[in-house]
Amino acid sequence: MYFEIPLQFGRFDPLDGVVVFAVSLLIGGGAIHVAAKHVIARGEPGGLTFEHAVLTALLGAIAWALLSWIPLFGSLFGLVGWIAVIRWRYPGGWVKAGVTGAAAWAAAVVALAALELIGLGSVSALGVPGT
């Protein structure tokens, strides 16, 4: 089923939005998963699964969306909220959560650059701010 949207070329398929959302969430979750595996603790039992990281990415995206719109300090509040989600979902303190967040951002940038090279530049890393 297609919808015609004025002032836009082509057609809009709602399924395309769902696919881009799912792929973006998987990329964000993958970036958080890789970062958590390397930063939190290599031998930490449980809690470091890919599914855990995808849910963390989704919750982080919600925290970012709820806080980043605030005028003047929204980006800072959104970033602190996103790191707070990582701190809540993974063991360790604020420093490990911040380093995990920075590593997740770097992993997402590398993954998105690789996807851009093969022609898939329309996705992002949902749950990783700034990507």
Contacts in CASP RR format, 6 or more apart in sequence:
PFRMAT RR
TARGET T0000
AUTHOR 0000-0000-0000
METHOD contacts of the structure
MODEL  1
MYFEIPLQFGRFDPLDGVVVFAVSLLIGGGAIHVAAKHVIARGEPGGLTF
EHAVLTALLGAIAWALLSWIPLFGSLFGLVGWIAVIRWRYPGGWVKAGVT
GAAAWAAAVVALAALELIGLGSVSALGVPGT
1 13 0 8 1.000
1 14 0 8 1.000
2 11 0 8 1.000
2 12 0 8 1.000
2 13 0 8 1.000
3 11 0 8 1.000
3 12 0 8 1.000
3 14 0 8 1.000
4 11 0 8 1.000
4 12 0 8 1.000
5 11 0 8 1.000
5 12 0 8 1.000
20 122 0 8 1.000
20 123 0 8 1.000
21 126 0 8 1.000
23 123 0 8 1.000
24 123 0 8 1.000
24 124 0 8 1.000
24 125 0 8 1.000
24 126 0 8 1.000
25 54 0 8 1.000
25 57 0 8 1.000
25 58 0 8 1.000
25 61 0 8 1.000
25 126 0 8 1.000
25 127 0 8 1.000
26 54 0 8 1.000
27 108 0 8 1.000
27 111 0 8 1.000
27 112 0 8 1.000
27 115 0 8 1.000
27 123 0 8 1.000
27 124 0 8 1.000
27 125 0 8 1.000
27 126 0 8 1.000
28 53 0 8 1.000
28 54 0 8 1.000
28 57 0 8 1.000
28 104 0 8 1.000
28 108 0 8 1.000
28 125 0 8 1.000
28 126 0 8 1.000
28 127 0 8 1.000
28 128 0 8 1.000
28 131 0 8 1.000
29 50 0 8 1.000
29 53 0 8 1.000
29 54 0 8 1.000
29 56 0 8 1.000
29 57 0 8 1.000
29 125 0 8 1.000
29 127 0 8 1.000
29 128 0 8 1.000
30 50 0 8 1.000
30 53 0 8 1.000
30 54 0 8 1.000
30 57 0 8 1.000
30 107 0 8 1.000
30 111 0 8 1.000
31 57 0 8 1.000
31 104 0 8 1.000
31 105 0 8 1.000
31 107 0 8 1.000
31 108 0 8 1.000
31 111 0 8 1.000
31 125 0 8 1.000
31 128 0 8 1.000
31 131 0 8 1.000
32 53 0 8 1.000
32 56 0 8 1.000
32 57 0 8 1.000
32 86 0 8 1.000
32 100 0 8 1.000
32 101 0 8 1.000
32 104 0 8 1.000
32 127 0 8 1.000
32 128 0 8 1.000
33 48 0 8 1.000
33 49 0 8 1.000
33 50 0 8 1.000
33 52 0 8 1.000
33 53 0 8 1.000
33 54 0 8 1.000
34 103 0 8 1.000
34 104 0 8 1.000
34 107 0 8 1.000
35 100 0 8 1.000
35 101 0 8 1.000
35 102 0 8 1.000
35 103 0 8 1.000
35 104 0 8 1.000
35 106 0 8 1.000
35 107 0 8 1.000
36 48 0 8 1.000
36 53 0 8 1.000
36 86 0 8 1.000
36 90 0 8 1.000
36 100 0 8 1.000
36 104 0 8 1.000
37 48 0 8 1.000
38 103 0 8 1.000
39 96 0 8 1.000
39 99 0 8 1.000
39 100 0 8 1.000
39 103 0 8 1.000
40 48 0 8 1.000
40 90 0 8 1.000
40 91 0 8 1.000
40 92 0 8 1.000
40 96 0 8 1.000
40 100 0 8 1.000
41 91 0 8 1.000
44 91 0 8 1.000
47 90 0 8 1.000
48 90 0 8 1.000
52 89 0 8 1.000
55 89 0 8 1.000
56 85 0 8 1.000
56 86 0 8 1.000
56 89 0 8 1.000
56 90 0 8 1.000
57 125 0 8 1.000
57 126 0 8 1.000
57 127 0 8 1.000
57 128 0 8 1.000
58 126 0 8 1.000
58 127 0 8 1.000
59 85 0 8 1.000
59 89 0 8 1.000
60 81 0 8 1.000
60 82 0 8 1.000
60 85 0 8 1.000
60 86 0 8 1.000
60 127 0 8 1.000
61 126 0 8 1.000
61 127 0 8 1.000
63 78 0 8 1.000
63 81 0 8 1.000
63 82 0 8 1.000
63 84 0 8 1.000
63 85 0 8 1.000
64 78 0 8 1.000
64 79 0 8 1.000
64 81 0 8 1.000
64 82 0 8 1.000
64 127 0 8 1.000
64 129 0 8 1.000
67 74 0 8 1.000
67 77 0 8 1.000
67 78 0 8 1.000
67 80 0 8 1.000
67 81 0 8 1.000
68 74 0 8 1.000
68 75 0 8 1.000
68 77 0 8 1.000
68 78 0 8 1.000
68 129 0 8 1.000
70 77 0 8 1.000
78 129 0 8 1.000
79 129 0 8 1.000
82 101 0 8 1.000
82 127 0 8 1.000
82 129 0 8 1.000
83 94 0 8 1.000
83 97 0 8 1.000
83 98 0 8 1.000
83 101 0 8 1.000
84 97 0 8 1.000
86 97 0 8 1.000
86 98 0 8 1.000
86 100 0 8 1.000
86 101 0 8 1.000
86 104 0 8 1.000
87 93 0 8 1.000
87 94 0 8 1.000
87 96 0 8 1.000
87 97 0 8 1.000
87 98 0 8 1.000
90 96 0 8 1.000
90 97 0 8 1.000
90 100 0 8 1.000
101 128 0 8 1.000
104 128 0 8 1.000
105 128 0 8 1.000
105 129 0 8 1.000
105 130 0 8 1.000
105 131 0 8 1.000
108 125 0 8 1.000
108 128 0 8 1.000
108 131 0 8 1.000
109 131 0 8 1.000
111 125 0 8 1.000
112 121 0 8 1.000
112 123 0 8 1.000
112 124 0 8 1.000
112 125 0 8 1.000
112 131 0 8 1.000
115 121 0 8 1.000
115 123 0 8 1.000
124 131 0 8 1.000
125 131 0 8 1.000
END
